[in-house]
Amino acid sequence: MQINGPGPVQGPQSIQSTNRTHQAQPTPSRPHFLEADQLDISHEADFLSRVRELPEIRSDKVAEIKAQIEAGTYETPDKLETAVDRLLDELA
C-alpha cells in the first residue's frame, strides 16, 4: 500500500492468497487430567509456615533463666562444657 497524502479514497482492492509450502503438523496434546498442577510458595510464606511449627515460648522457663543470669548462677562449668561439646559436634 502506498500513501501519497490527501486525495481521493480508492475503492476496495482484491486480496491475493498466499501459497503454503507445507502444512503444519498438529502437536499431540496430553489430556488435561494428565498434566500436573504446580504451586509456587514464596520464601516469606515458607518462613512463616516454619515459624508457626515452632513450639510456644515457655515464659516461666524464660523468667527462671533470666533470674539465674541476674544472680550469676546460670553459667556453671557443667553447662559451659555441654555447650562447647554441642558446638564441636555441630561443626564436625
C-alpha positions in Angstrom: 0.0 0.0 0.0 1.2 3.5 -0.8 0.0 6.7 0.8 0.6 9.9 -1.2 -1.2 12.4 1.0 -4.7 13.8 0.9 -6.6 12.9 -2.1 -9.4 10.7 -3.3 -10.0 7.4 -1.5 -9.5 4.4 -3.6 -12.0 1.6 -3.7 -11.6 -1.9 -2.2 -8.7 -4.0 -3.5 -8.6 -7.7 -4.0 -6.8 -10.0 -1.6 -4.4 -12.5 -3.1 -4.0 -15.8 -1.4 -0.6 -17.0 -0.3 0.9 -20.3 -1.3 1.8 -22.6 1.5 4.8 -24.8 1.1 3.9 -27.2 3.8 1.1 -27.9 6.3 1.8 -27.5 10.0 1.7 -30.8 11.8 -0.6 -30.8 14.8 1.3 -31.4 18.0 0.0 -34.3 20.1 -1.6 -33.0 23.2 -1.9 -34.7 26.5 -5.3 -34.9 28.2 -5.6 -32.1 30.7 -6.1 -34.5 33.6 -2.6 -36.0 33.0 -0.8 -32.6 33.4 0.5 -31.9 36.9 -0.6 -28.8 38.8 2.2 -26.5 40.1 2.3 -24.4 43.3 5.0 -21.8 43.9 5.4 -20.7 47.5 7.4 -17.6 48.3 10.4 -17.6 50.7 8.4 -15.5 53.1 5.4 -17.8 53.1 7.7 -20.8 53.7 9.4 -19.0 56.6 6.1 -18.1 58.2 5.0 -21.7 57.8 8.1 -22.9 59.6 7.7 -20.3 62.4 4.2 -21.5 63.1 5.5 -25.0 63.6 7.9 -23.9 66.4 6.8 -24.7 70.0 5.3 -21.9 72.1 7.6 -19.9 74.3 7.6 -21.1 77.9 7.6 -17.8 79.7 8.0 -19.5 83.1 11.3 -21.1 81.9 12.5 -17.8 80.4 11.8 -16.0 83.7 13.7 -18.7 85.6 16.8 -18.4 83.4 16.7 -14.6 83.5 16.7 -14.7 87.3 19.7 -17.2 87.3 21.6 -14.9 84.9 20.9 -11.9 87.1 22.0 -13.8 90.2 25.2 -15.0 88.5 24.3 -18.7 88.9 23.3 -19.6 85.4 26.8 -20.3 84.0 28.3 -23.3 85.6 31.3 -25.4 84.4 29.0 -28.3 83.5 26.7 -26.1 81.3 29.7 -24.5 79.6 31.2 -27.9 78.9 27.9 -29.1 77.5 27.6 -26.1 75.3 31.2 -26.5 73.9 30.6 -30.2 73.2 27.4 -29.4 71.3 29.2 -26.7 69.3 32.0 -29.0 68.4 29.5 -31.7 67.4 27.7 -29.2 65.2 30.9 -28.1 63.5 32.1 -31.7 62.9 
